[in-house]
């Protein structure tokens, strides 16, 4: 996994916390829509290692949705792979029927 892969699936770079100035940390954020809920994911990269810092579902069923989408493995590799799979199954807006 690398930064370019993150960008291809919709992540974008965000500013790091000022307390991280002396540390080589990069943060990436993704907003996604999953089963009626908006999802925000923040992944950081430090010393070539990616870590999921934050996952938030804007839903009262957030725990259920998180378990359904990612299972119990919240490693960066699994989360990225599950998002990639989810995006393959989503109909692009320009290909949706006009009734939508």
LOVO-14116 format. One record per residue (C-alpha): residue number from 1; residue in one letter; x, y negated, z. Coordinates in Angstrom, 3 decimals. Each point is the difference from the previous one (the first is absolute). Layout:
<recs>
<num=NUM&residu=A&px=X&py=Y&pz=Z> $
...
</recs>
This chain:
<recs>
<num=1&residu=X&px=0.000&py=0.000&pz=0.000> $
<num=2&residu=X&px=1.222&py=-3.499&pz=-0.770> $
<num=3&residu=X&px=-1.254&py=-3.582&pz=-0.048> $
<num=4&residu=X&px=-0.947&py=0.149&pz=-3.685> $
<num=5&residu=X&px=-2.300&py=2.959&pz=0.667> $
<num=6&residu=X&px=-1.737&py=-1.961&pz=2.744> $
<num=7&residu=X&px=-0.522&py=-2.938&pz=-2.342> $
<num=8&residu=X&px=-1.399&py=2.254&pz=-2.745> $
<num=9&residu=X&px=-2.787&py=1.265&pz=2.259> $
<num=10&residu=X&px=-0.945&py=-3.476&pz=1.213> $
<num=11&residu=X&px=2.187&py=-0.848&pz=2.979> $
<num=12&residu=X&px=1.474&py=-3.478&pz=0.106> $
<num=13&residu=X&px=2.890&py=-1.378&pz=2.019> $
<num=14&residu=X&px=-0.832&py=-2.076&pz=3.073> $
<num=15&residu=X&px=2.195&py=-2.160&pz=2.179> $
<num=16&residu=X&px=1.698&py=1.680&pz=2.902> $
<num=17&residu=X&px=-0.346&py=-1.114&pz=3.570> $
<num=18&residu=X&px=2.482&py=-2.762&pz=0.944> $
<num=19&residu=X&px=1.373&py=2.261&pz=2.738> $
<num=20&residu=X&px=1.166&py=2.375&pz=-2.767> $
<num=21&residu=X&px=2.311&py=-2.600&pz=-1.570> $
<num=22&residu=X&px=3.234&py=1.804&pz=0.868> $
<num=23&residu=X&px=-1.361&py=3.408&pz=-0.974> $
<num=24&residu=X&px=-0.360&py=1.227&pz=-3.567> $
<num=25&residu=X&px=-3.773&py=0.619&pz=0.048> $
<num=26&residu=X&px=-2.439&py=-0.359&pz=-2.879> $
<num=27&residu=X&px=-3.761&py=0.237&pz=0.442> $
<num=28&residu=X&px=-2.643&py=0.888&pz=-2.557> $
<num=29&residu=X&px=-3.762&py=-0.261&pz=0.258> $
<num=30&residu=X&px=-2.877&py=1.596&pz=-1.890> $
<num=31&residu=X&px=-3.702&py=-0.776&pz=0.002> $
<num=32&residu=X&px=-2.143&py=2.829&pz=-1.315> $
<num=33&residu=X&px=-3.690&py=0.895&pz=-0.068> $
<num=34&residu=X&px=-0.992&py=3.455&pz=1.222> $
<num=35&residu=X&px=-3.572&py=1.275&pz=0.428> $
<num=36&residu=X&px=-1.514&py=-3.378&pz=0.813> $
<num=37&residu=X&px=2.838&py=-1.231&pz=2.213> $
<num=38&residu=X&px=2.949&py=-2.238&pz=-0.643> $
<num=39&residu=X&px=3.324&py=1.491&pz=1.054> $
<num=40&residu=X&px=3.169&py=-1.921&pz=0.857> $
<num=41&residu=X&px=3.304&py=1.858&pz=0.154> $
<num=42&residu=X&px=3.362&py=-1.466&pz=0.952> $
<num=43&residu=X&px=3.155&py=1.958&pz=-0.763> $
<num=44&residu=X&px=3.488&py=-1.127&pz=0.978> $
<num=45&residu=X&px=3.354&py=1.005&pz=-1.414> $
<num=46&residu=X&px=3.059&py=-0.075&pz=2.224> $
<num=47&residu=X&px=3.314&py=1.606&pz=-0.954> $
<num=48&residu=X&px=-1.648&py=1.723&pz=-2.991> $
<num=49&residu=X&px=-2.625&py=1.641&pz=2.258> $
<num=50&residu=X&px=-3.702&py=-0.783&pz=-0.495> $
<num=51&residu=X&px=-2.312&py=-0.078&pz=3.033> $
<num=52&residu=X&px=-3.750&py=-0.628&pz=0.219> $
<num=53&residu=X&px=-0.422&py=-2.847&pz=2.474> $
<num=54&residu=X&px=-3.711&py=-0.614&pz=-0.255> $
<num=55&residu=X&px=-3.171&py=1.548&pz=-1.445> $
<num=56&residu=X&px=-3.311&py=-1.780&pz=0.475> $
<num=57&residu=X&px=-3.402&py=1.007&pz=-1.374> $
<num=58&residu=X&px=-2.632&py=-2.733&pz=0.195> $
<num=59&residu=X&px=-2.706&py=2.440&pz=1.075> $
<num=60&residu=X&px=-1.610&py=1.359&pz=3.162> $
<num=61&residu=X&px=0.948&py=3.428&pz=-1.400> $
<num=62&residu=X&px=3.680&py=-0.922&pz=-0.311> $
<num=63&residu=X&px=1.306&py=3.061&pz=1.859> $
<num=64&residu=X&px=-2.050&py=2.369&pz=-2.173> $
<num=65&residu=X&px=1.027&py=-1.743&pz=-3.222> $
<num=66&residu=X&px=3.667&py=-0.007&pz=0.972> $
<num=67&residu=X&px=-0.104&py=3.715&pz=0.815> $
<num=68&residu=X&px=-1.849&py=0.746&pz=-3.260> $
<num=69&residu=X&px=2.418&py=-1.968&pz=-2.172> $
<num=70&residu=X&px=3.337&py=0.750&pz=1.689> $
<num=71&residu=X&px=-0.605&py=2.988&pz=2.263> $
<num=72&residu=X&px=2.141&py=0.016&pz=3.130> $
<num=73&residu=X&px=3.272&py=-0.742&pz=-1.813> $
<num=74&residu=X&px=0.546&py=-3.768&pz=0.085> $
<num=75&residu=X&px=3.530&py=0.135&pz=-1.368> $
<num=76&residu=X&px=0.767&py=-2.563&pz=-2.679> $
<num=77&residu=X&px=0.487&py=2.718&pz=-2.611> $
<num=78&residu=X&px=-3.404&py=1.587&pz=0.692> $
<num=79&residu=X&px=-1.843&py=-3.329&pz=0.176> $
<num=80&residu=X&px=1.527&py=-1.169&pz=-3.299> $
<num=81&residu=X&px=-0.783&py=3.325&pz=-1.686> $
<num=82&residu=X&px=-3.616&py=-0.051&pz=1.221> $
<num=83&residu=X&px=-0.470&py=-3.583&pz=-1.207> $
<num=84&residu=X&px=1.472&py=0.966&pz=-3.368> $
<num=85&residu=X&px=-2.442&py=2.960&pz=-0.239> $
<num=86&residu=X&px=-2.920&py=-2.208&pz=1.038> $
<num=87&residu=X&px=0.848&py=-2.568&pz=-2.673> $
<num=88&residu=X&px=0.068&py=2.723&pz=-2.680> $
<num=89&residu=X&px=-3.594&py=0.893&pz=0.902> $
<num=90&residu=X&px=-1.347&py=-3.558&pz=0.002> $
<num=91&residu=X&px=-1.689&py=-1.261&pz=-3.141> $
<num=92&residu=X&px=1.700&py=-3.217&pz=-1.161> $
<num=93&residu=X&px=-2.386&py=-3.000&pz=0.107> $
<num=94&residu=X&px=0.250&py=-0.510&pz=-3.760> $
<num=95&residu=X&px=-1.165&py=3.597&pz=-0.592> $
<num=96&residu=X&px=-2.983&py=-0.011&pz=2.364> $
<num=97&residu=X&px=-3.485&py=0.206&pz=-1.495> $
<num=98&residu=X&px=-1.728&py=-3.356&pz=-0.432> $
<num=99&residu=X&px=-2.514&py=0.904&pz=2.709> $
<num=100&residu=X&px=2.672&py=-0.553&pz=2.627> $
</recs>
